[in-house]
């Protein structure tokens, strides 16, 4: 049995927009005929049966649905990875927050129970501060450059 549907009805049936239905008609993916009326011409889409309608929907984009599925799968994998990474980093942050009271106050020598890495980082930061202070230049206003 052949159903005669307007472009809007066919779009609702196939789950696409009327513009997509017109593109499918132009590409020859859907059978349609032009109906002339006093108000103007319109397209009438000819769908064979209710079971034939789903057959048209996957082919409407010429393979785009396969590409879309691959992209969606890739994005889902990336989101899952980022969620695991965020969970791992949250664990690291909570561990660091737990260890903050164990660190010596600024300016105090490190205690023996603090790893040597912390002591080395403090001395590196002091040296870095000296380098920054030595390389700091006095900034002049832009209009002073012209005098």
N, C-alpha and C positions, 0 to 999 in steps of 0.2 A: 504494500500500500504506500502510495506517495503522499507525503504531507506537503501542503503548500503553506509556507510561513513567510511573514514579512522579515525584513532584515533585523529588526529589533527582536522579534520573537525567536528567530534562529540564533541570535546572539545569546539570548537568555537560555535557550535550550542547550547550546554548546558551551556556555560559560565564558563567552568572549564578548568584546564590545562590538557594536554595529560597524565600526570602522574596520575591525578585523574581518568581519563577515564580508564586507565589500572587497577587501584585499584578497580574501580567499576566492571570491567569485572571479575577480580579475585574473588570478593565478590559475584558474581552472580547477581548484580543489573542491569547489562546491558546484553542483548543478543549480542553475537559476535561469529564470526567464524575465524579460522586461515586460512589465504590464503598463499599458498606456491608459490613463484615466483623464477625465476633464481637469483635475487638479494638477496633473503632471505625471510623468512616468515614475515607476518605482520597481525595485527588484523583488521578485518572489523566489524564495529559496525552495528547492525541491529536495526534501529528505525522504529517503525510501521508507524507513520504518523507525520505530523507537530504538531498536537495537542498532541501527545504522548510525545514529547520531554520535555515540561515543567513538565510532570509527573515524569520524572526521576531526574530532577535537585534537588528538595527539599529532596529526600531520599538519595542523594549521600553521605552524611556524617553520616548517621545513627543517626539522632537526634541532631546533632551538631548545626544545624540552629536554633533550639528552644533555646538551651543554649546560643548561640551567641545573639539572640534577647533579652533574659533576661539580659545578660551582657551589651548590648548596651543601653537598657532602664535604667538600674541602673547607668551607666556612664553618661547618659544624665541628670538624676535627680541630680547626684552629681555635675555636671558642673553648672546646674541651681542654686543649693544651693550656690556653691562657687561664682557665679556671684552676687547673692543677698548679700552674706556676704561681698564681695569686695565693692559693692556699699554702704553698710551700713558703713563699715570702712572708706571709702573715705569721707562720710559725717561727721563722727566723727573727722577725721583728719582736715578737713576744719574748723570745729567748734573750734578745739583746736588752730589752726593757727590764727583764728580770735581773740581768747582770749589771745594770747601771750602778746600783748601790755598791758593788764590789770595786768599782774603779776609784782611783785616788782623786782627790780634789785637784783643781788646776794649780800648778806651782809647787806641789808637793812631790818629793821623789817617789817613784813607784815602790810599792811594798813587795817583799819577796814572793807573795802568792799571786801577784799580777804577772802575766806572761811578759817576756822580754819584748814581744811585738808591740805592746802598748807603750813601753818605755822608748823604743825606737821611733814609734809614730810621733810621740810627744817631742822628741829631739828634732825630728825632721820638720815638724810644724814650726818649731822655734827658728830653725835655720831658714825655713821658707819665709817666715815673717821678716827676718833680717834682709833677705834678698829683695822682698817686695819694698821694704823701707828704703833700701839703697837705690833701687831703680825708679822710685817714685819721682816724678818731675812736677814742677809747678806748672799748672795749666794757665795759659794766658787767654784772655778774651779774644774773640775773633777780630775785633777792631784794632787791637794792639799790634797785630801782625802787619798792619798797613803803615804803621808809623816808623 
